Amino acid sequence: PSCFPLQFLSYLGACDRLLKQGYEEGQVEEAMEMFQYSEKKAAEFLRLLAQFNDMGFQQNEIKEVLLLCGNQRERALEELVMK
């Protein structure tokens, strides 16, 4: 039997939990895809994305830097400040 239905239900549950935290659906889906459906990594990415966005950085730059830095907040912040 295929594991696909279980993986899909797990994905939907993770998306639902992230949406309930107030993130936009498009961002949640993108983050889940970028991090091979790891809810933990996607959640950290979304949290940092919102944080850096509030600081006034451009969203496309934030995404790029977070991916390059593997969601490491301090390193990402240094990169964003240097841009």
N, C-alpha and C positions, 0 to 999 in steps of 0.2 A: 504493500500500500504506500501511496505517496505521502510525503510529509508536508506537501505544499499547503493544504488547508490549515494545518497547525501553524505553519510559519506565517501565513496570511493573517490568521486571527491574532497572533502575537504582534505582528506589524500594526494591525488596526488598533489593538489595545495600547500600544506604545504611542501611536499618533493621537489617540483619544486623550491619553494622560498629558501629552505635551500641549494639545489644544486647550485643555482645561487650565493650563498654567498661563493662558492668555496669548500664546504665540499664534501667528497667522497660519492658515492651512497650507498655503504655498511654501512658506518657509519651513514648516514642519516636514513636509514631503521631501523637499530639497535636502534638508539636513539629514534625514533618515537615509536617503539615497547616497549622499556623499560619504556617510560613515557606515556603509554596508549594513544598514538597519540596526545599528547599535544604539539603543535608546539612551544609554548613558552618555555616549560621545555626542549624539545629536543634541541632547539636553544641554550639555556644557557649551557646545557651539552656539546654540540659540541664546543662552544666558549671556555669553560674552558678546555676541552680536548686538544684543539689546543694550548692554552696558556701554560698549564703544560707540554705538549709535547715539546714545544719550549724551556722550561726550562731544558729539559733533563730527565724528569721522564719517566718511562716505561708505555706504553699505557695501558696494562692490569691492572697495579696498579692504574693508574689514574681512569679508569672506576670504579673499585671496590670502591675506596675512594669516588668518586663523588656520587655514589649510596648510600653509607653508610651515607654520610653527606648531602644528599638531595640537591646537587648542591651549597652548601654554600662554597664560594671560600676560605675564611680565614680558616675555619675548615678543609677543604680538603687539603689546603697547609700545615697546621700544621701536619696532618696525613702523608702526603707524605714525609715531611722533617724527621719525626721520623722513617720512615721505613728504 
